[in-house]
Amino acid sequence: MFGRLASIVHQAAEVLAPSMSSRDEFIQSWKAITTQLIESKDDRQPVQATKIPKQLEKMLVLLSKEDKQYEENTGPCLEYLLQHKILDTLHTLGRGDTPPGMKQQVLIFFSNMLDSVRHPLLPQVHVHKPVQRLIKCCGNTASPTESEEVDFLLALCRKFRKDPHLVTFFLETYGTVSPGLDQASKPSLKFDLLSALLQLSKSADYSVALKAYEGLIVCTSLPQESAAVAIATNSTYCQQVVRRLADRYKDLPISLDCIELCTVTARWGLNDSAQQNPKQPVAADMAKLRLFFTWLDYIDKVVTTAHPIIIEKLVKGISDMFLSRCLLPLLLHPREDYKLASTNYLTRMLQVVSAPALVREFAVFLLGTDTTPEERNAPVVNHKLRHALIQHCDHVSEQLSMSTLCLFVSILALPTEHVIENLVLRNLQNRCYHSSPSHSDLAYLPRDKLLTDYAIRAEPGASNGMCNGSIGDEKQTGLLVDLSEATDGINFSQTSSPLVSPITTPSWLSSPLRSHPSSTMSPIQSPGTESRRWSLSSTSVQQHLQRSFNATWPSLDLSSAGIGSRDSMLRELACMRIVCNPDSLETTVNGFLDIIPSDLHIRGAETASTRYEAYLHDALVQVDQCNKRCSGWPWDISSETEASQSSFYEGAFLDIIFNMLLRMLDQPYSMNLQLTALLSQLVMFPHPFVHEYFLDASIPLAPGARSLYSVLVKVRDDLVVRVQRMPHFASSLMEARRRLTGQGTADLISMPNNTVFEGVVVLEEFCKVGVVCALCPCLSYGIVSSFQEISAITFAKSTIALQDSS
């Protein structure tokens, strides 16, 4: 009874008593903390056994509530906290960890205060000074407060990300350095936050280390030059990052499973669950692979976002401490297993890196910086690694050859123009492969060059269906027009075209390939075999073009653009970013389609899935990707240069590739697939010289020069000779095709001449992709699996340019 009466009296007193202000509540909570600390008689009593954590939490709630009420001005609670230097007192208690566990509570209070209070706290002297002193208390090895320490440091990093100038409050000056006798001494800057994060990154707790490295990414991305100098010059951050990369690479196994290497997860931060979940055991070698490639991905993210000063220091460290000291000796090692393992690892590395500075460093490391034309049989002096890798493409070891070809596929996919310039363009710039290497007769010119540097002239009365307009003769015509306007009123059905200059087409190309003077083919099928001719005016071609566009870009309707006839097709071609010779294109497409002549085709074997149109959708997507990757590259073809008097040399890289292509009928099927994948990647580049040299079947070659098309013709001639000595060629080829596509039952290895049949299948598929490639100089068809690819790539190039013009 008396207890109930006391409760009623207490409730009445609370109702009648005036409510406390937020400031009074804040003061009351702080005084409760100080009273607890003063009156405590047992220094070993843990802080969790007291009311201090609850009072600190109450103070945070009051500060957060007040921050929402006073958006611009300082509230009374925050003002009391600053005036009475409460943060300094809390830092002192946390540093001494008295009572036990107080450091943890102080770190939690600081972290939550920085996150919840939107008022600019850090510029206040009574805030950033205790915060700076508390930073120095973080980073101790095996500390029980590692988790709270990294959360506190990350809260600071989030503040820096929003207001980068705040970092200047946390850069301390110490000592002096003398850069040179003629320069004044400059103070050195120390960044304690970075040092603490570096220490926490070594924690055995993976989540703590992961958060620490995320904080380091924020610190390196700050735009303040003073912070970048402190990180790059006055800390060991760059050295530690590179040293860890080198150490993890040295732990990788020499013998590896290529399938595991291709499927290994290489994304920073995604391995958290794998590290934390012991129920999912991981093989030791796989764990090492994950650690290395995850760390490489972390470095790639740092180089992508870091300050230029840090990028320069980090990339130089990678070049000196990792590429030159760790990777180079293994790539040049006399033992084959070392070469093979390092080549496979390097291929996977190139698939991970994407930061421009890192990509450029890898490209220079592999290929060197030289872009001058190569000379045949010249001694290797400057860059031995480039020469060694090119020779490895045609190595006695099939495994090493395939791995190196795969490496060059990844090298060509790097988003830097230095790769294609070093491997190919350095030897094509003067067009010495052409019998008349002047730029005026180039069949493929960038549209912007035409609009600014060239005049367009139409000469009616041309014959033989060839384009007889000339480019570059502004004095004769006095006309310089935009192609999109010049096409109005032009009758494209006439025999002349204002788009390009004349290109001499060999007479043998106007008829089936078996009439070529160098061909020794004889018919092996019954008369009446239809020639597979391709034409822009073909209804099926227009239908496949429309379907391919609808599949790739559903919002683009080619029928509304007037694509329905040869005239309208050429009108759209004239508005493309690349201007092409339509008659030469038809010749080229038919040339690639007829590399395997009709006499050697298996009647009834070609289905909808094996026709070259089946490659259109994938080719269009890859073409678009390559165009975007190469769009900003500074390619210049407008300057006229005198042709060299020496014979044309395609360079060491293409020399090896063409020699291997000549032997494709004697090479294993897997080798041919990898070889054609490399060539398909190479012919993607939207450079006029690349397109002309690789994909134009009508260009007259200089004496001694060879192109992709001429090499394929030689392979075809070799095939025709061999066919005469092979009984039942058609049935054996049919069985080989079925076996390779998983439909046959016979053992292909036990078949006589099995490599020849495999080579023919690859050759035919590669040529089909060539058709898609040759129609537009903007191809981007990725790693494809067979020779039908060259025909399909030809077709995709014009359709991509149509999409660009729309």
C-alpha positions in Angstrom: 0.0 0.0 0.0 2.7 2.4 1.0 4.7 1.5 -2.2 1.8 2.3 -4.4 1.3 5.6 -2.6 4.9 6.5 -3.1 4.7 5.7 -6.8 1.7 8.0 -7.2 3.5 10.8 -5.4 6.6 10.4 -7.6 4.5 10.5 -10.8 2.7 13.6 -9.6 6.0 15.3 -8.8 7.3 14.6 -12.4 4.1 16.1 -13.9 4.3 19.2 -11.8 8.0 19.7 -12.1 9.2 21.7 -15.2 10.7 19.6 -18.1 14.4 19.8 -18.6 15.9 21.4 -21.7 18.1 19.4 -24.0 21.1 21.4 -22.9 20.4 20.5 -19.2 19.9 16.8 -20.1 23.2 16.9 -22.0 25.0 18.5 -19.0 23.3 16.0 -16.6 24.6 13.1 -18.7 28.1 14.4 -18.8 28.1 15.1 -15.1 26.9 11.6 -14.4 29.9 10.3 -16.3 32.4 12.5 -14.5 30.8 11.6 -11.1 31.1 7.9 -12.0 34.8 8.3 -12.8 35.6 10.4 -9.7 33.7 8.2 -7.2 34.8 4.9 -8.6 37.0 3.0 -6.1 37.8 0.1 -8.3 40.0 1.0 -11.3 39.6 -2.6 -12.7 35.9 -2.4 -13.0 35.0 -2.6 -16.7 33.2 0.3 -18.2 30.3 -2.0 -19.3 29.4 -2.5 -15.7 28.8 1.2 -15.2 26.3 3.7 -16.6 28.9 5.4 -18.8 28.0 3.7 -22.1 24.3 4.6 -21.6 25.1 8.2 -20.8 27.4 8.6 -23.8 24.7 7.1 -26.0 22.2 9.6 -24.6 24.6 12.5 -25.3 24.8 11.3 -29.0 21.0 11.2 -29.3 20.7 14.7 -28.0 23.4 16.0 -30.4 21.8 14.3 -33.3 18.3 15.6 -32.4 19.7 19.1 -32.0 21.5 18.9 -35.3 18.2 18.5 -37.1 16.7 21.5 -35.3 19.6 23.8 -35.9 20.6 23.3 -39.5 23.0 26.3 -39.8 23.7 27.5 -36.3 25.4 25.8 -33.4 23.0 24.2 -30.9 23.3 24.6 -27.1 24.5 21.0 -26.6 27.2 21.2 -29.2 28.2 24.6 -27.9 28.6 23.2 -24.4 30.6 20.3 -25.8 33.0 22.7 -27.5 33.3 25.2 -24.6 34.1 22.5 -22.0 36.5 20.6 -24.2 34.6 17.4 -23.6 36.3 15.7 -26.6 39.7 16.4 -25.2 38.7 14.8 -21.9 37.2 11.7 -23.7 40.5 11.3 -25.7 42.5 11.3 -22.5 40.2 8.7 -21.0 40.4 6.6 -24.1 44.1 6.8 -24.5 44.6 5.5 -20.9 41.7 3.0 -21.3 40.5 3.8 -17.8 38.3 2.3 -16.8 39.0 -0.8 -18.9 37.0 -0.7 -22.1 36.8 3.1 -22.1 38.8 3.3 -25.4 36.2 1.3 -27.2 33.4 3.5 -25.9 35.3 6.7 -26.8 35.9 5.4 -30.4 32.2 4.6 -30.8 31.2 8.0 -29.5 33.6 9.8 -31.9 32.5 7.7 -34.9 28.8 8.1 -34.3 29.2 11.8 -33.7 31.1 12.3 -37.0 28.4 10.4 -38.9 25.3 11.8 -37.3 26.1 15.5 -36.9 25.9 17.4 -40.1 27.2 20.6 -38.7 30.9 21.2 -39.8 32.7 19.9 -36.8 36.2 19.2 -38.0 37.2 22.9 -38.6 36.6 23.5 -34.9 39.9 23.6 -33.1 38.4 21.7 -30.1 37.3 18.9 -32.5 40.0 18.3 -35.0 42.8 18.4 -32.3 41.4 15.7 -30.1 40.4 13.7 -33.2 44.0 14.0 -34.5 45.3 12.8 -31.1 42.9 9.9 -31.1 44.1 8.9 -34.6 47.5 8.4 -33.2 46.1 5.9 -30.6 44.8 3.7 -33.5 46.7 1.1 -35.5 48.3 -1.0 -32.7 48.8 -4.6 -33.8 46.4 -7.1 -32.3 44.5 -4.5 -30.5 41.1 -5.6 -29.0 39.6 -2.4 -30.4 40.6 -2.9 -34.0 37.0 -3.0 -35.3 36.1 0.3 -33.5 39.4 1.9 -34.6 38.8 1.2 -38.3 35.2 2.3 -38.0 36.4 5.6 -36.5 39.0 6.1 -39.3 36.4 5.3 -42.0 34.0 7.9 -40.5 36.8 10.4 -41.0 37.4 9.2 -44.6 33.7 9.7 -45.3 34.0 13.3 -44.1 37.1 13.8 -46.4 35.2 12.4 -49.3 32.4 15.0 -48.9 34.8 17.9 -48.1 38.3 17.1 -49.3 39.8 20.4 -48.0 39.3 19.1 -44.4 42.3 16.8 -44.8 44.6 19.8 -44.4 43.7 19.9 -40.7 45.3 16.4 -40.3 48.6 16.9 -42.1 51.3 17.6 -39.7 54.7 19.1 -40.5 57.8 17.4 -39.3 61.5 18.0 -40.1 62.8 19.4 -43.4 64.1 17.9 -46.6 66.5 19.5 -49.1 65.6 18.5 -52.7 68.7 20.2 -54.0 71.4 22.8 -53.3 69.6 25.4 -55.5 66.2 24.9 -53.8 65.0 26.0 -50.4 64.3 23.4 -47.8 60.7 22.3 -47.7 58.8 20.9 -44.7 57.7 17.3 -44.8 54.1 16.4 -44.2 53.0 13.4 -42.2 49.5 11.9 -42.6 48.8 9.9 -39.4 45.4 8.7 -40.7 47.1 6.9 -43.6 49.7 5.4 -41.2 47.0 4.0 -38.9 45.1 2.5 -41.8 48.2 0.9 -43.1 48.8 -0.8 -39.7 45.1 -1.9 -39.6 45.4 -3.4 -43.1 47.8 -6.0 -41.6 45.1 -7.2 -39.2 44.4 -10.9 -39.1 40.7 -10.0 -39.1 39.8 -9.9 -42.8 36.9 -7.5 -42.3 39.1 -5.0 -40.5 41.8 -5.2 -43.2 39.1 -4.8 -45.9 37.8 -1.7 -44.3 41.3 -0.3 -43.9 42.1 -0.7 -47.6 38.8 0.9 -48.5 39.8 3.9 -46.4 43.2 4.0 -48.1 41.4 4.2 -51.5 39.6 7.3 -50.2 42.8 8.8 -48.9 44.7 8.3 -52.2 41.8 9.8 -54.2 41.8 13.1 -52.4 42.5 16.0 -54.8 44.7 17.9 -52.4 48.3 17.9 -53.7 49.7 18.2 -50.2 48.0 15.0 -49.1 49.2 13.2 -52.3 52.8 14.3 -51.7 52.5 13.1 -48.1 51.3 9.7 -49.2 53.7 9.3 -52.2 56.8 10.8 -50.7 56.6 10.6 -46.9 54.9 7.2 -46.4 55.6 3.6 -47.3 52.1 3.1 -48.8 53.2 2.6 -52.4 56.1 0.3 -51.5 53.9 -1.8 -49.3 51.2 -2.2 -52.0 53.7 -3.3 -54.6 55.7 -5.5 -52.2 52.5 -7.4 -51.3 51.7 -7.9 -55.0 55.2 -9.3 -55.7 55.1 -11.5 -52.6 51.7 -13.0 -53.6 52.9 -13.6 -57.1 55.9 -15.5 -55.8 53.5 -17.8 -53.9 51.6 -18.8 -57.0 52.1 -22.4 -58.1 54.2 -23.2 -61.2 51.8 -26.0 -62.3 48.2 -24.8 -62.6 44.8 -25.7 -63.9 44.0 -23.3 -66.7 40.3 -23.7 -66.1 40.7 -22.6 -62.5 42.8 -19.7 -63.6 40.1 -18.5 -66.0 37.3 -18.9 -63.4 39.1 -17.4 -60.4 37.2 -14.5 -58.8 39.3 -11.3 -59.3 37.1 -8.7 -57.8 38.2 -6.7 -54.8 35.9 -7.2 -51.8 34.0 -10.1 -53.2 36.1 -12.7 -51.3 34.9 -11.6 -47.9 32.4 -14.4 -47.5 35.0 -17.0 -48.7 37.5 -15.8 -46.1 34.9 -15.8 -43.3 33.1 -19.0 -44.1 35.1 -22.1 -43.0 32.3 -24.4 -44.2 33.4 -23.8 -47.8 37.0 -25.2 -48.0 39.1 -23.8 -50.8 42.2 -25.6 -52.2 45.5 -24.0 -51.3 46.4 -23.2 -54.9 43.0 -21.6 -55.6 43.3 -19.5 -52.4 46.6 -18.2 -53.6 45.2 -17.4 -57.0 42.3 -15.5 -55.4 44.6 -13.5 -53.1 46.9 -12.4 -55.9 44.3 -11.4 -58.5 42.1 -9.8 -55.8 45.0 -7.7 -54.8 45.8 -6.8 -58.4 42.2 -5.7 -58.8 42.6 -3.5 -55.7 45.7 -1.9 -57.2 43.7 -1.3 -60.4 41.0 0.6 -58.5 43.6 2.7 -56.6 45.3 3.7 -59.9 41.9 4.5 -61.4 40.9 7.0 -58.7 44.2 8.1 -57.1 45.9 11.5 -57.4 48.3 11.8 -60.4 51.3 12.1 -58.0 50.4 8.8 -56.3 49.6 7.1 -59.7 53.1 8.0 -61.0 54.8 6.7 -57.9 52.7 3.5 -57.7 53.0 2.7 -61.4 56.8 3.2 -61.3 57.0 0.9 -58.3 55.0 -1.8 -60.2 57.3 -1.5 -63.2 60.5 -1.7 -61.1 59.6 -4.1 -58.3 57.0 -6.4 -60.0 57.2 -6.4 -63.7 61.0 -6.2 -64.1 62.1 -8.2 -61.1 59.4 -10.8 -60.8 57.6 -11.3 -64.1 60.4 -10.6 -66.7 62.8 -13.3 -65.5 60.1 -16.0 -65.6 58.9 -15.0 -69.1 62.5 -15.3 -70.4 63.4 -18.4 -68.2 64.9 -21.3 -70.1 62.5 -23.8 -68.5 59.3 -24.3 -70.4 57.1 -24.7 -67.4 58.2 -21.4 -66.0 57.5 -19.7 -69.3 54.1 -21.4 -69.6 52.9 -20.5 -66.1 54.1 -16.9 -66.3 52.4 -16.4 -69.7 49.1 -17.8 -68.4 49.3 -15.6 -65.3 50.1 -12.5 -67.4 47.1 -13.2 -69.7 44.8 -13.2 -66.7 46.4 -10.1 -65.4 45.7 -8.2 -68.6 42.0 -9.2 -68.3 41.9 -7.7 -64.8 43.6 -4.3 -65.2 41.7 -1.4 -66.7 43.2 1.7 -65.2 44.7 3.7 -68.1 48.1 4.3 -66.5 48.4 0.6 -65.5 47.3 -0.6 -69.0 49.9 1.7 -70.6 52.6 0.4 -68.3 51.8 -3.2 -69.1 51.7 -2.4 -72.8 55.1 -0.7 -72.7 56.6 -3.5 -70.6 55.5 -6.2 -73.1 56.1 -4.3 -76.4 58.4 -1.5 -75.7 58.0 2.1 -76.9 59.3 1.9 -80.4 56.8 2.7 -83.2 59.2 3.1 -86.1 58.9 0.6 -89.1 60.6 -2.7 -88.5 63.3 -4.1 -90.8 63.5 -7.7 -91.9 66.2 -9.8 -90.1 67.2 -6.8 -88.0 69.1 -7.7 -84.8 67.1 -7.6 -81.6 68.6 -4.8 -79.5 66.0 -2.7 -77.8 63.2 -4.9 -76.5 64.1 -8.6 -76.1 60.8 -9.5 -74.3 58.7 -8.5 -77.3 60.8 -10.6 -79.6 60.7 -13.5 -77.3 56.9 -13.4 -76.9 56.5 -13.2 -80.7 58.7 -16.2 -81.2 56.8 -18.1 -78.5 53.7 -17.9 -80.8 55.4 -20.5 -83.0 57.2 -22.5 -80.4 58.0 -26.2 -80.5 55.7 -26.6 -77.5 52.1 -26.5 -78.5 51.0 -25.5 -75.1 53.3 -22.5 -75.0 52.3 -21.5 -78.5 48.6 -21.6 -77.6 49.1 -19.7 -74.4 51.2 -17.0 -76.1 48.5 -16.6 -78.8 45.9 -16.2 -76.1 48.2 -13.6 -74.4 48.3 -11.6 -77.6 44.5 -11.7 -77.9 44.4 -10.1 -74.4 47.1 -7.6 -75.4 45.1 -6.5 -78.5 42.1 -6.0 -76.2 43.9 -3.5 -74.0 42.3 -0.1 -74.3 45.4 1.7 -75.5 46.4 2.7 -79.1 50.0 1.8 -78.4 49.4 -1.9 -78.9 48.1 -1.7 -82.4 50.6 0.9 -83.4 53.5 -1.2 -82.1 52.4 -4.5 -83.5 50.9 -3.5 -86.8 50.4 0.1 -87.8 54.1 1.0 -87.5 54.6 -1.1 -90.7 51.5 0.0 -92.5 51.7 3.8 -92.2 53.4 4.3 -95.6 51.1 1.8 -97.3 54.1 0.1 -98.9 52.0 -3.0 -99.2 50.1 -1.3 -101.9 51.4 -1.1 -105.5 50.7 2.6 -105.5 51.0 3.7 -101.8 49.4 7.2 -102.0 46.5 8.2 -99.8 44.4 9.5 -102.6 43.2 6.1 -103.7 42.4 4.8 -100.2 39.1 3.2 -100.3 38.3 3.7 -96.6 38.5 7.2 -95.2 37.2 8.7 -91.9 34.2 10.8 -92.6 35.5 13.8 -90.6 38.7 13.7 -92.6 36.7 13.8 -95.8 34.7 16.8 -94.6 37.7 18.8 -93.6 40.7 17.7 -95.8 39.2 16.3 -99.0 37.1 17.5 -101.9 34.5 15.2 -103.5 34.1 15.1 -107.2 31.8 13.0 -109.4 32.7 12.0 -112.9 29.8 10.7 -114.9 30.3 8.3 -117.7 32.4 5.8 -115.8 32.2 2.2 -116.9 32.6 -1.4 -115.6 30.6 -0.5 -112.5 33.6 1.0 -110.8 33.8 4.2 -108.7 35.7 6.8 -110.6 35.3 9.8 -108.4 38.5 11.2 -107.0 39.3 12.6 -103.5 41.7 15.3 -102.8 41.3 17.4 -106.0 39.7 20.5 -104.6 41.3 22.8 -107.3 39.6 20.9 -110.1 36.1 20.8 -108.6 36.0 23.7 -106.2 33.5 21.7 -104.2 33.7 20.7 -100.5 30.5 19.5 -99.1 29.1 17.4 -96.3 28.3 13.9 -97.4 24.9 14.0 -95.8 24.0 16.9 -98.0 25.9 15.8 -101.0 23.9 12.6 -101.3 20.7 14.5 -101.9 19.9 14.3 -105.6 22.6 11.8 -106.4 21.5 8.8 -108.4 23.4 6.0 -106.9 22.2 3.6 -109.6 24.5 5.3 -112.0 27.9 3.8 -112.8 29.8 6.5 -111.1 30.0 7.3 -107.4 31.4 10.4 -105.6 32.3 8.4 -102.5 35.7 7.1 -103.2 38.5 7.0 -105.8 38.9 4.2 -108.3 40.3 0.9 -107.2 41.6 -1.4 -109.8 40.0 -4.8 -109.4 41.8 -7.9 -110.8 39.7 -9.4 -113.6 39.8 -12.9 -112.0 37.9 -11.6 -109.0 34.8 -11.0 -111.1 34.5 -14.7 -111.7 34.5 -17.7 -109.4 37.9 -18.3 -107.7 38.7 -21.4 -109.6 39.4 -19.2 -112.6 42.2 -17.5 -110.8 45.4 -17.9 -112.8 47.3 -19.4 -109.8 44.5 -21.8 -108.9 44.9 -25.4 -109.8 41.5 -26.5 -108.7 39.5 -28.9 -110.7 35.8 -29.6 -110.3 35.0 -32.4 -107.9 31.2 -31.9 -107.8 28.6 -32.4 -110.4 27.9 -29.5 -112.8 25.3 -26.9 -111.9 26.7 -26.0 -108.5 25.5 -22.5 -107.8 28.0 -19.8 -106.9 27.3 -18.1 -103.6 27.4 -14.5 -104.8 26.7 -11.6 -102.4 25.2 -8.2 -103.4 24.0 -5.1 -101.7 20.8 -5.3 -103.7 20.0 -8.8 -102.5 16.7 -9.0 -100.7 18.1 -11.6 -98.3 21.0 -9.4 -97.4 18.6 -6.5 -96.6 16.4 -8.8 -94.5 19.4 -10.1 -92.5 20.6 -6.6 -92.0 17.2 -5.5 -90.6 17.0 -8.6 -88.3 20.5 -8.1 -87.0 19.8 -4.5 -86.2 16.5 -5.3 -84.5 18.3 -7.8 -82.3 21.1 -5.5 -81.4 19.4 -2.1 -81.3 15.6 -2.7 -81.0 14.8 1.0 -81.0 16.4 1.5 -84.4 14.3 0.7 -87.4 16.3 0.5 -90.6 13.2 0.4 -92.8 12.4 4.0 -91.7 15.8 5.1 -92.7 15.2 4.0 -96.3 17.1 0.7 -96.3 15.4 -1.3 -98.9 17.4 -1.1 -102.1 20.9 -0.7 -103.3 20.4 3.0 -103.9 19.1 3.7 -100.4 21.8 1.4 -98.9 24.5 3.5 -100.6 22.8 6.7 -99.5 23.1 5.6 -95.9 26.7 4.4 -96.5 27.5 7.9 -97.6 26.3 9.3 -94.3 28.4 6.8 -92.3 31.5 7.8 -90.2 33.5 5.6 -92.6 33.1 6.0 -96.3 33.6 2.8 -98.3 33.8 1.8 -102.0 30.6 -0.3 -102.4 31.9 -2.2 -105.5 35.1 -3.1 -103.8 33.1 -4.3 -100.8 31.0 -6.6 -102.9 34.2 -8.0 -104.5 35.8 -8.5 -101.1 32.7 -10.2 -99.6 32.4 -12.5 -102.5 36.2 -13.1 -102.4 36.1 -14.3 -98.8 33.0 -16.4 -99.4 34.7 -18.1 -102.3 38.0 -18.9 -100.5 36.5 -22.3 -100.1 35.3 -22.7 -103.7 31.9 -24.2 -104.5 33.6 -27.4 -105.8 34.9 -28.2 -102.3 31.7 -27.4 -100.4 29.5 -30.2 -99.1 26.1 -29.9 -100.7 23.4 -29.7 -98.0 25.9 -29.2 -95.2 25.2 -25.5 -94.8 22.3 -24.7 -92.5 21.0 -21.5 -90.9 23.4 -22.0 -88.0 26.4 -22.3 -90.2 25.8 -19.5 -92.7 27.8 -16.3 -92.3 24.6 -14.5 -91.3 24.6 -16.4 -88.0 27.6 -14.3 -87.0 25.9 -11.0 -87.5 24.4 -10.3 -84.1 27.6 -11.1 -82.2 29.6 -9.2 -84.7 27.5 -6.1 -84.4 27.8 -6.1 -80.6 31.6 -6.5 -80.8 31.9 -3.9 -83.5 30.1 -1.4 -81.4 32.3 -2.2 -78.3 35.5 -1.8 -80.3 34.4 1.5 -81.8 33.7 2.9 -78.4 37.1 1.7 -77.1 39.0 3.2 -80.1 36.9 6.4 -80.4 39.3 8.7 -78.7 42.5 7.3 -80.2 44.6 10.0 -82.1 44.9 8.2 -85.5 46.1 10.5 -88.3 46.1 9.3 -91.9 45.9 12.7 -93.6 49.6 13.3 -93.9 51.3 12.2 -97.1 54.6 10.3 -96.8 56.9 9.2 -99.5 56.9 5.4 -100.0 60.0 3.6 -98.9 62.2 2.2 -101.6 62.8 -1.0 -99.7 60.4 -4.0 -100.0 57.4 -4.1 -97.7 57.8 -6.0 -94.4 54.7 -6.7 -92.3 56.7 -6.9 -89.1 57.8 -9.8 -86.9 54.4 -10.2 -85.3 52.4 -10.5 -88.6 55.2 -12.5 -90.2 54.8 -15.2 -87.5 51.0 -15.2 -87.7 50.9 -15.4 -91.5 53.5 -18.3 -91.4 51.3 -20.2 -89.0 48.3 -19.5 -91.0 50.0 -21.0 -94.1 50.5 -24.2 -92.1 46.9 -24.4 -90.8 46.1 -27.6 -92.7 48.9 -29.3 -90.7 48.3 -27.8 -87.3 46.0 -29.1 -84.5 42.5 -27.9 -84.4 42.9 -26.1 -81.1 45.9 -24.2 -82.4 43.9 -23.1 -85.5 41.1 -21.9 -83.3 43.4 -19.8 -81.2 45.2 -18.4 -84.3 41.9 -17.4 -85.9 40.7 -15.9 -82.6 43.8 -13.7 -82.6 43.3 -12.6 -86.3 39.6 -11.9 -85.6 40.6 -9.6 -82.7 43.2 -7.9 -84.9 40.9 -7.0 -87.8 38.5 -5.4 -85.5 40.4 -2.1 -85.2 38.6 0.7 -87.2 41.7 2.0 -88.8 41.6 2.4 -92.7 45.0 0.8 -93.2 44.1 -2.2 -91.0 40.8 -2.7 -92.9 42.4 -2.3 -96.3 45.4 -4.5 -95.6 43.5 -7.3 -93.9 40.1 -7.3 -95.5 40.2 -5.7 -98.9 40.5 -8.5 -101.4 40.8 -6.1 -104.4 43.9 -4.1 -103.5 46.9 -4.6 -105.8 49.8 -5.7 -103.6 53.4 -4.6 -104.0 55.9 -7.1 -105.2 56.8 -9.4 -102.3 54.0 -8.2 -100.1 51.3 -10.5 -98.7 48.0 -9.8 -97.0 45.5 -11.8 -95.0 43.6 -12.5 -98.2 46.6 -13.6 -100.2 47.7 -16.0 -97.5 44.2 -17.5 -97.4 44.4 -18.0 -101.1 47.6 -19.9 -100.8 46.1 -22.1 -98.1 43.2 -22.7 -100.5 45.6 -23.6 -103.3 47.4 -26.0 -101.0 44.1 -27.6 -100.1 43.2 -28.1 -103.8 46.4 -30.0 -104.4 45.8 -32.2 -101.4 42.2 -33.0 -102.3 43.4 -34.7 -105.4 45.1 -37.4 -103.3 42.2 -37.9 -100.8 39.5 -40.4 -101.7 36.1 -39.8 -100.3 37.0 -36.2 -99.4 33.4 -35.0 -99.2 32.1 -37.7 -96.9 35.2 -37.4 -94.6 34.8 -33.7 -94.4 31.2 -34.0 -93.6 32.0 -36.5 -90.8 34.7 -34.2 -89.5 32.3 -31.2 -89.3 29.7 -33.3 -87.5 32.3 -34.6 -85.1 33.7 -31.2 -84.3 30.1 -29.9 -83.6 29.4 -32.8 -81.3 27.0 -34.5 -83.7 29.2 -37.3 -85.1 30.1 -40.6 -83.6 33.3 -41.5 -85.3 36.7 -41.0 -83.6 38.2 -38.0 -85.4 41.7 -38.8 -84.2 41.6 -42.2 -85.9 40.6 -40.7 -89.2 43.4 -40.4 -91.8 44.3 -36.8 -92.6 42.2 -35.6 -89.7 44.2 -32.3 -89.3 43.5 -31.5 -92.9 39.7 -31.9 -92.4 39.8 -29.9 -89.2 41.8 -27.2 -90.9 39.2 -27.0 -93.8 36.4 -26.6 -91.3 38.2 -23.8 -89.5 39.1 -22.2 -92.8 35.5 -22.1 -94.0 34.2 -20.7 -90.7 36.9 -18.0 -90.6 36.1 -16.8 -94.1 32.5 -16.4 -93.2 33.4 -14.0 -90.4 35.6 -12.2 -92.9 32.5 -11.3 -94.9 31.0 -9.6 -91.9 34.3 -7.9 -91.2 35.1 -6.5 -94.6 31.9 -4.4 -95.1 32.7 -1.7 -92.6 36.1 -0.4 -91.3 34.6 -0.3 -87.7 34.6 -3.9 -86.8 34.7 -5.1 -83.2 34.2 -8.8 -83.2 35.6 -10.5 -80.2 37.4 -13.7 -79.7 35.7 -16.0 -82.2 36.2 -19.7 -82.6 36.7 -20.3 -86.3 37.6 -19.2 -89.8 34.0 -18.4 -90.8 34.6 -15.3 -88.8 36.3 -13.1 -91.4 33.3 -13.0 -93.7 30.8 -12.2 -90.9 33.0 -9.3 -89.6 33.0 -7.6 -93.0 29.2 -7.4 -93.0 28.9 -5.9 -89.5 31.1 -2.9 -90.2 28.7 -1.0 -92.4 25.7 -1.7 -90.1 27.6 -0.2 -87.1 28.4 2.9 -89.0 24.7 3.3 -89.9 23.9 3.2 -86.2 26.5 5.9 -85.6 25.1 8.2 -88.2 21.6 7.9 -86.8 
